[in-house]
Amino acid sequence: MSRPQHFGWFLARGFGPQGWGYPALDWDYDWTRPEIYQEAARTLEQAGFDLVIIEDAPSMGSPETIDIRVRHAFGGPKHDPLLLAPYLFQATKHLGVVPTVNPAASLPYTSARQFATLQHLSANRLGLNVVTDTGSARHFSDAAQLGHDEAYDRAEEWLDGIRSLWRSWDEGALVRDRTTDVFADGARMRRVQHRGTHYSFDGPLNALPFTDGEPAIVSPGGSGRGLGFAGANSDVQLALAPLHEASVRAYRAKIHDAAVAAGRRPDDIKILFAIQPVITSSSEEADRLVAASAHPDDSTLLQIARKQSSDLETDLTSLDLDKPLDLEIFGPHVSRGSIQRLVGDRGENAPLRAHLTALVRAGRFSDRTGFVGTADEFADVIEELGEWGNDGVLLWGDFHPVSLHRTLDELVPVLRRRGILRREYTDGGLQANLRAF
């Protein structure tokens, strides 16, 4: 039997219009109400998933590109995932809930108090997906936008400050002795005084200390600075890398080296590779989908161009599909990594059609060219990852119940029969479940 791995779900649309643009919208769920998310969270818990990570982007983008981002609801609107978390905790008993948080958006003391509250309310099931998006900085202050590495420096100071507040109650400070009527010992609370580059605040924190672990820290960064941040701070790393043995092992080695350099153990951080599978009922159906994707029509390419326009905050839909893509159209606010994912190794002389077609083109699990195939074929991939030392995977999609069941209905039984997916949870919350294997 294969060794178990950790499974998570990345709610790629965030707290936004679930199902928009797909026929499932006619199920008539209201994305602004908690019921759709609660139903999906219960499904993930029944399936044995460790956590759900809720994507977020507090900004709709630059004033010039707002229409691109909201026209088809790819880039917004989005509501605050931190405020959705209590509803998901209420609907479940074991599932970890990980809203995305941005250090630019709130001060350390406020954040530490809010996160401590949710950790206690959820019985230790809170996680925090720490992102360093700088494009939304103008919404929070009139300070100059930070560069890439400086944003990570701020995130590190923010997180260090939050942890200092969480730990400002020394051992023995929480007394709760009813016989002496003493609830807490103020002499055992440390006077935190933080005066840093980006933040200044005092403690101790006006929230109960943790007795069963702090919220889990998740990070998505793939740059050298981002990997360093993960190695020093994270419990879970959201990994984006080709699922070939050499690249998987190399990526894991970078994270583990960063952890050791920060004085941690390699197994202190779980690395989850992000996959967006298309589960089919038969190999024949998978072959048909892959063959159809090789020659997309213009309407399909236009749909991909709309999403890329939102992600890149640049209108691709008005460009000639058959002319080379001029990279000068992308302003300095656009992530270089996002541009590279669009262009790939085709070069800037390739027509836009070639770039969009490459994004549409699908491959098979069976020959390791892509992520289309049967549940058994997907399970083969997961077992192979396990042989390379993998910790787990993060499936990708929106939170519409139709999306979850389309992916999980046939997959969960296969993974469980092979011993890859847990059947039972460990007591103690998200951190305990991450440490269970």
N, C-alpha and C positions, 0 to 999 in steps of 0.2 A: 504493500500500500504506500502511496506517495505521502510525503510529509505535508502537513497543512500549511497554507499560506493565508495572509491577511487580505481581506477584500474591502474596498471602499467604493463609493459612488461620488463622482464629481458632478455637482449640479451646475452644468456648464452655462445655462441661461441665467443663473442666479435667481434671486427672488424677483422674477420677472414673468412675462406672459407665457406660461407653460403651454405648449402645443400650438402656439401661433404659427401659421403657415402650413399646418399639417391637417389632414382630415380628422384627426383625433380631437381637434378643437370642438367638434360638434357633440362631444360628450357633455359639453356645457358646464365644465368646472370653471369656477371663478378663481383666477390666479391670485387675486388680492385677498382671498379668504384662506384661513388655515387648513380647511378640510382636505384639499388636494395634496398638500405637503404632508399632513398627518397620515393619510392613507398610504402615500408612497413610503414614508418612514417606517410604518408598520410592516410593509412588504419587505423592505431591506432587513429589518430585524428578524422577521420570519426566515429570511434567506440566510441569516448568519453573518451578515456584513458587520465589520468593525465600526465603520464610520461613514458619514456623508459630509462632504466638503461643499459649502455653498459659495460659489463664485460671487464676486461683487466688483463693480466699478462705480464709485460714487459720482463720477462725472459723466455727462453726456458727450464729452469731447469739446473741441474748440468751437467757438461760435460759428465758424465757417462750415463746420462739418456736422452740426447737430442733426440736420435733416437726413443726412446719409445714415446716421446711426439709429434714428428712431423710426424712419419710414417703414421698415419691415421688422422692427422690434429686435434687431440683432444686438444693438448696443445700449438699449434702454427702452422704456423706463425700467428702473430697478428700485425696489424698496430695500430697507436696511435688513440684512440677514441676521444681525445680532438680535433684533426684536422678533424674528421668526423662531429663534432657537427655543424659547420656553414652550411654544406650542408643540414642537417636535419632541421635547423632553416629556411633556405631558402624555403624548400618545405612545411612548415606548418605555422600556425598562432598562435596556442594555446598550442600545445604539449610541455611539459617539456622534455628537453634532459639532461641526467645525465651521462656524461663520468666518468669512474673510474680514480682516481688520487692517486698517491702514494707519501707521503711526502718525501720519500727517494730520489725521482727522480728529484725534482726541488726545488730551493730556494724560500723562502716565498715571496720576493719582485717580482721575475719573475712570480711566480704563481699568486700573487694578481693582477698584471697588466694584465696578460692574461685572468684571470677569469673576471675581471672588463670589459675588452673589449668585451668578449662574452656576458656578461649580458646586456650590452648596445645594442650590435648588434641584440640580440634576443628579445628585448623588455621584459626583465626580466624573461626569460624562462630557464635559466641555473640552473642545479643542479650539485653537486659534490659528487660522491660516494667515500668516503675516506677510503682507505684500508691501512693496515699496514704490508703487505707482506714483510717479511725480507729475503726471499730466493733469491731475485734479488739484494740484497744490493751490491754485488761485481761489478755490472755493473756501479755503480754511484760513487764509491770512493774506496779507499783501507782501509777504516775504518772497524773495527771489526763489525761483524754482531750483531745487538741488539737482546736481548731476547724479549719474547712476550710482557710483561708489559712495558719494556723500549721502545719498538716500539710505543706503545700507548702514552707514555709520550712525545715522539718526535712528534707524530701526533698532540697532544694537543698543544704543543708549536708552531708548524707550523701553525695550524689553528688560534690560538690566535694572532700570528704575522701577518697573513694575514688580520684578522679582524681589528687589530690596524691600518694597512695601509689603508684599505677601509674607516676607520673612521677618517683618519688624516685630512680631510677637515671638519672643524667645521661648524655648521649652519651659513649661511650667507657668507661663503667663495666663493661660486659660485654666482657671481653677475649678469653677462650677461645683463648689462644696456647699451643699445645702445646709449642712450642720453648722457651719460658721457664717453662712449667708454671704460668702465671698464668691463673686462670679469670676473676676479676673484680677491679676496682680499687676498694677500699672508700673511697678518698679522693674518688671521684666519685659517691658515694651521699649524697643530701641528708638531713639530719636533720629530718624532718617533725615539727613540734610543733603539734598542733591543739588549741586551747582555744576551743570554740564555745559556742553557746547550748544545744545538745542533746548534743554529743559532745566527748570529750576522748581523745586518743590520740597516740602517737608512732610515727614511722617510722624508717628506711625499710622498705619492704615486703620480706618474705622470700619473694619469688617473682620469676621472671625478668621483665625488662621486655619490652614488645611491640616487635617490629620491623616488623610489618605492620598496625598499627592496633589500637585498643582495641575492646572489645565495643560493638556498636551499642546505642544507647539508644532505647527506644520509650516513648511516653506516650499515655494515652487521655483525658486531661482536656479537658472542653469549656467550663469556666468561664473567666472572664477571667484568674484566677490560673493555671489549668491551661494555658491557651493561652500565657501568658507563660513558664511553666516549659518548655513544649515549644519555643518559639522560642529560648530560651537554651540548652537542653540536648539536645534530641532529634535523632536521625537519622531517625526515622520517627514520624509522628503518626497514631494511629488515629482517624479522623474519623467522627463521626455527624452527618449533616446531610441534609436533603431533597436529592435528586439533580436539582435544577432549576438551570439555568445561573446565575441570580442568587445562589442560596444557596451553590452550589459555589464560585463566584468570590469571594463575600464571605468565606467560611470560609478559603479559601486566602490571601486578602489579610491576614486577621487573623494567621495564622501567620507569613506572610512579614514583616509589619510587626514582629512580636515578635522574629523572628530578626535583622532589621536593627537593632532597638533594642538587642539584646544584642551587636552587633558581628559578626554572622554574615551570610552571604549567603543569600538566599531559597532557592537550590537546595541548601543544606546539609541541608535537611530534606525527606524524601519524605512526601507526604500520601496516605494510603490510605483511601478511603471504604469503610465496612463495608456489605456487602450479603449478604442471605440469599436467594439465588435458588431458585426451584423450576423446574427444567428439565424441560420436557415434550417428548414425541416429536412433537407436532403442535399447530397453533394451535387445532384443535377441542378437544383435550384441555385446553389451557390455558383456553379459554372455559368448559368444563364445570366445572373446578376453581374458577374465579372466581365463576361463577354459584352454585355450591353454598355458597361461603363467605359469601354475602350473607345467608343465613338459617340460621345455625348452630342446632343443637338444644341442649337444656340440658346434655346430657352433654359436648358439645364445649366449651360455656362453662365447665362445671365444671373441665375439664382446664386451660383457660387460667387460671381462678381459682386453681387449685392452684399453678401456676408463679408467678403474680403474688403470691400469698401468701408464697411463699418469698423472692422478690426484695424484697418490701416488709416482710417480717417481721411480717405482720399477716394474720390469718385472714379471708379473704374468702369462704371456702366456706360459712360458716355464715350469711351475710347473705342477705336477700331480694333476688332478682335484680331485682324490679320496684319497689323503693323507692330513693329517692335515696341516693347514697353520701355518708355523713357523713365529711368529711375529718378530723374530730376524732379518728377512730379511729387515725390514724397518729401514733405517738409521735415525739418529737424525734430519735430515732435513725434515722428513715427519711429517705432522701435526698429532698430536694424535687424534684430532677430526675426521680426514679423515679415520684413521685406525678404530676408533670406529664405524663409519658409515658402514664400510665394515663388521666388525666382529659382530656387534650388540650384542645380548645377547646369542649368540650360543657358545661362548667360543673358546679358541684357539685349542681345540682338535677336533673341527668340521672340516670336509674336505673342501677344497676350493670350491668344487662343491656346498656345502650347502650355503656358503656365497654368491656366485654368483647367485644361484637360488633364494635366498631371494631378491636380487636386481631386478631380472627379474619379480618375481611374482607380479601380479597386483591384485587390489581389486576394489570393486564397490562403487560408490557414495551412492547408495541406502541403503546399510547397514553400511556405514562409515568405510569400510575396505580399501578403496583406492580411486583412482581418475579416474576411467573409468565409463562412463555413458552418458546419454543423456544431452542435454542442460538444460532441465527442472530439472533433478536430480542434476546437478551442481548448478543451481540457488537455489535449496532447501538448499544446503550446505552453500551458501553465505548468504542466509536469516538467517540460524541458527547462523552463525558467527556474523551477525548483532545483533541478540538477546543477544549475549554475550558481546556486546559493541565494536565489531571489527571496525577498521577504513577502512580496504580494503584488497585487495589481489594483489599479484604480479605474473602474469602468466610467465611461464618459457619456453624458446625455442630459436631457432635461428631466423634470421630475413628474411628468405626466404619467399616471398609472399605466396607460397603454404602452408607453416607452419602456417602463420597467418590466412589465410582463412579457413584452415582445422579446426582450433580452434574456430574462431570467427563467421563464417557465420551463424550458427544456434544459437550461444550463445548470440550474441548482441541483437537480437530482443526479446529474452526471458527475458534477464536482464532488458531491457528498459521497457517492458510491466509491469514488476513487480516493477518498480521504483527504482531499485538498481543501475543502470548505468546512468550517466548524459547524457542529450541530448544537453545541452548548457554549454559553458564555461563562466567564470567570467573574466572581464577585469582586467588586472594588472599582468599577468604572472603566473608562477608556484606557488609561495607562495600564491597568492590570490586564486588560484583554490584549493590548499590544505586547506585553511581556510574556504572555502565556506560551508562546512558541516563537 
